[in-house]
Structures are given as C-alpha cells and as structure tokens.
Amino acid sequence: MDLNELKVFCRVAELASFSRAAEELGVAKGRVSTLVQALEAQVGARLLQRTTRSVRLTPDGEAFLNRCKELLTEADQLQAMFRPAVGAVRGKVRIDMPGLFAQELIMPHLQSLLAEHPLLDLGISINDRRIDMVREGFDALVRIGPLPDSDMVARPLGVMAMCNLASPAYLNRHGTPRKLGDLAGHRIVHHAANLRSDGAAFRYEVDGVVRAVPMRAALSVNSSVSMQAACLNGLGIMQVAQPTNRRLIDSGELVEVLPELSAPPVQVSLMVPHRRHIAPRAEVVFNWIARVTGPCMLAASS
C-alpha cells in the first residue's frame, strides 16, 4: 500500500471531488481515479460511491478514512524524528477561524512564525459558520463562544472580555447611553448565523446572572468582520470581544459605552479532530496560536 495513494484518497474524500483533488495535487484527474481504484482493489472494498454529480464515502470508506489519516500522521512523525527541531517544520496546515480573531490577533504576528518555519504551507480560512472540518480539509478550527455538540476535541485557549462599542458618529446622532433605560432610543448590530433579528438584545452580567434587554436590530449579520464594519459606519451598538477591537478602541474609532454592563467573557477554543495523533507541523502552529493570543485572554481567577 502506497502512502501517495492514501494521500490522494484522503483529498478526494475530503473535497468530495476527483477534479478538485486532482487540481490541488497537481496531477491529471485520470491519474487520481486510477490511484483510488488501485487502493480499493488492494483493500478489497469500495471506498467511494461515484455518480455523475457527486462523490461520497461508503460506510467502509468512512472507517478507512479515519485510519488512513492516523497512518499519514504517524508517517509524518516518523519522517520528522531526526530532523533538527528548528526550521524543520514543513507541509500544509489548514485552520479556520473567525474574521476579527484572524485579522487582529493572528495576522499581525504571522511574519515571525513563517520566518521561523519557511517550509510551512499555512492556510487560514475565515468563517463564523459551522463547518465540517474533516470534509473540508481543516486541521483545526478556532471558535469563540459556546461549542456545538461534536466528536471533536476542544483545546481551551482562554476567555476574552466582552465590551459594548459604538462609533463617535453614531453617538453624536443618538446620544451616549448612561443607563439601561437609555437603550430604548438605540439600536444594536445583531450577530446571528441565520440572520434573524428576533433574538436581538443587549446582554449584561450582574452578580453572575446574565440578563437581556430586548432591542431593535439595526442590522443582522453573520460575521464578526461585517459586525465591526456596520458599527464603524454608525449603524448601532455592538457587543463584541474586547481584544479583537482593541486597536479601534485605542485609536478612538470606536467608543466603549456602559462599560459597567458588559456581557460575560467568552470562551475561545481550538478544535481538532477526535484522533490520537496530531501532525508535528500542526502541533507547532497550534502551540504558536496559544502563545500569541495568550496575552489577550483574561487571567484565570484563583
């Protein structure tokens, strides 16, 4: 059994496409199909169900994919055993994370990581939606807030303080709220995956109890970047993680309001597949993310 065949099968399975896998791997589509067929002949089972419109894993293929990924990870570890520790990290690492987290907390530091590991092929995808990590070919996801039920393993990165922000232009037009009662004359920029505004509210914590004041949504968005853009353009008040907006707060482009009534801190997690081994190159990136974002997290209470 050839490792190259396993790699090709994994990409076809993850992308659900022979054509996309061939394009990404830089080989002919026919060659990809031939390698997968040869692999199926060796294992004695049909791994992929092919139709004119789709490619999907068979039950045997699902089981084989999981073991295949473990074997490829172990092969990476074996190949890296005797390499020098510094500068030896090479290969692809794909991570999905929220837009502002990437823009404000990761991108400013990336030069140091890539300078230290010039052979690292790093890909960062920007999303706030729920995705299928294995299907879409990611090594990890960074997620902020409550985690969905999943068979993935969550590595806590810490918790971030929340704050209430508005632009100076918005406050000049509508006034600065000084107490909860003042919110009746204001609008909120509402973050909702389904873009529905019926859950729009100003949330705050008092003595460990989270309360909510329903508010009219000026706009509903499904990404942190869109939320920030709407707030900067004076559409309303937003409740967001403070570290991802610190630069704009310090510059005066956004102003904190009702600081004594902030939402509870939010958990930040790095989610990885539920398997025993993580590729060394991925582990290097995961540890780096934890290190550079650590100063943005609240100190643990004693």
N, C-alpha and C positions, 0 to 999 in steps of 0.2 A: 504494500500500500504506500503510495507516494504522498509526501506532505503537500506537494503542489496541488495534487488532486483534491486533497482535503480543503486547502485554502480556496480553491475555485468553487467547490461545492458550498462552502460557508458563504461566500459572497453572493452566489446565485440564490441561496436560501434567504439570506438577509434582505436582498434587494428585490426578491420575487421576480427576477427577470434575467434571462440569459443575455439579452442585448446590453443591459446596463452593466452587468458584471463584466462582460467582455470589454466594454468601453473603459471601465475603471481599471481593469487589469492590463489593458493594452494588448489584447490578443483578439484573434478572429472569433466571431460568435460560434462558428462551426467547431473550432478547437475547444471551446468551453463545453459545448454539448457532448463532444467526443470524450472529454475527460470525465464528465459526470456519468456518462453511460458506462465507462470503464470501471468507475468506482462502484456503481450499482452492481455490475457483474461480479466484482470481487467480493462484495459483502453479501450477495445473494438476496437482495431486497430492493424494491422500488422505493427510492428516497424522495422523489419529486413527482407530483402529479402535474402533467403538462396539458394545457389546452391551447387553442389558438389565441385566447385572450389573457390567460393567466398562468402563473407557475406557483404552486403551493406545496408545502411539505406534506408528505403522507405521515401517518402515525409513526411508522418506522423511521421516517426522515426526521421527525421531531426529536425522537430519542437519540438518533445518530448525531444530530447537530450539537446537542449538549455535550456528548462525549468527544466529539470532534474538536470543539472549542477548548475543552480541557487539555486534550492532547497537544494542540497547537501552542497553547500557553506553556505547557511543560517543555515543549521543544524550544521555545524562546528562552526559557530559563536555563536549559542545558547549554544553549549556544552562548549565553551571557556569563556562564560560570567563571571563566578565566579571563574575561576581558578586564582591562583597567576600569576602576569604578568611575573615574571622571571622564566625561566626554564620550563614553561608550554607548550611551542610550541612543537607539536608532529604531526606526519603524513608525507606523501610524498609531496615533491615539486620537479618538474622536469623542468629544464631550459636548453635551447640550446643556445650556444654562439660560436663565432669564436675561433679557437685554441689558438692563441697567447694571446688573451684577457684573456682566462681562465688560460693559463699557467703562464703568467707573472703578471697579475693584480688580479686574484681571488685566485688561489691555495695557494700562499704564506700566505694568511690571513685566510684560511678556518678553521684552528685549533681553532681560537678564537670563531668563530660562532658555531661550533659543540660542543665546550666545554660549551658554554653558554646555548645551547639547545640540550642536549644529546639525546632527544627523536625525534629529527628531522631526517627524512629519506630523504636526499638530493641526487638528481641525476643530474649530469651535462653531457650533450651531446655536442660533439664538431662537429660543422658544419659551413661551409661558404655558403652552398647552401640554396635555398628557400625550406621551408618545410611547411606542413600543420599542424599547431600547435595543433588544436583540434583533428584531425585524429590520430596524432602520440602521443597524450597524454602529451603535454607540458603545463606547467602553464605560461611560458613566453619565449620569445626569446630575446637575445641581438644581435643587428645588428649595423654594422658600415657602414656609408655612406648613400647614398640616399635610401629612403624606397620605396618598391613597393606599388602600389595601393592595398589597403586591407581594410577590415572592422574591423581590429584590432585597438586597441588604443595604440598609441606610447607615452611613457613617456621619455622625453629627459633626458639623464644622463649628457650631456655636449658635448664639442667638443675637439678633440685631435689634437695637432700639427702634421704635416707631416714632413718627412725628407728623404734625399737621402743617401743610405748606400751601401757600398761595403766592401769586405774583404781585409785585407792587401795583401794577396797573389794575388788577382785579380789586385789590383792597382800596385803591383810590376811588373806584367806581361804587363799590358796595359797602365800604367801611370795614374796619377790623373788628371781628367778634371778640368781646371781652368775657362773655359768659355763655353758658349753654343756650339760654333764651335768645341770644342774638343770632343763632344759627337759622332761625325761621326765615330770615331775609337773605339766606345764602344758598348756593348750590354746590354740589360735590361732583368731582370727577370720579366715576364709579368703575372699579375694575371687576369685570365679570366674564368668565370664559364663554358664556352663552349670549353675552351682550344684552341681557335683560336688565332692566333698571328697577324691577320691583323690590330688590333687596338693598337698594341704596340707603346707606345710613352712616352716621358719624359714630364710630365706636370708641369707647374710652374705658379705662380701668380705674376703679376706686376701691381701695382696701381688698384687692384681689378678686373683685367681682367685675366682670365685663358687662357693660351696658351699651345700649344703642339708641341714638336719636334718629328716627327716620328723616331722610332729607330728599329733596328733589334732585335728580341727577341731571347735570348739565350735559353730560355725555357718558356713554358706557363704552369702555374699551377692553380689549383682551390682551394687552401687552403693557409692560412697565414703561417701555420707551414712549408709546403713544400717550400713556397717562401723564408722563412728565411733560411731553410736548403740549398737551392740552392745558396743563396747569401753567406752563410758561407763557402761553398765549392768552391767559386771563380768563379761561372758561370756568374755573371754580377751584374749590379747595380739594386737596388730595391728602390721603393718609398713606404714608409710604415708609419704607425702611430708611432711617436717617443716613447711614453710611453711603448708600447709593445716590444720595442727593447732597452730600456734604459740600462738594465743590460749588454747587449753585447757591447753597445757603451762605457759604463764606464770601462769595462774590456779590451777594445781595440780589441776585436774580430771582431767588425765591425767599420768602419770609416765613418764619415759623409763627403759627398762631395757636392760641390756647395750649401752650406747652405743658401746663399742669394737667391737661386732659388728653393724654396720648393713649393710643391703643396698646395692648400688651405686646411685649417683644415677640419676634417671630423666629422660629427655628430655621436654621439653614442646614441642609443635608446634602451629602454626596451619595448618590445611589448607584450601586454597582450590581452586576448580575449575581444571582444566587448560585455561585460555584466556588470551588475550593481555592482555585489559583487565579491570581491576577498577574498579567504580564508585567515583567520588571519595568518596562518603559512606562506603562500606565501607572504603576505604583509611584514612580518618580514624579509624574505630573500631579497625581492626587496629593502627595505629600507637599508638593510646592504650592498647590492651591490652598491647602490648610495653613501653610506658613504665611503666605502673603495676605490672606484675608483675616488671619487671627487678630491683628490689631484693631479690626473693625467690629469685633464681637464684644459683647458685654462680658465683664469679668464674672466668673462663677461666684455665686454667693456662698459664704462659708456657713 
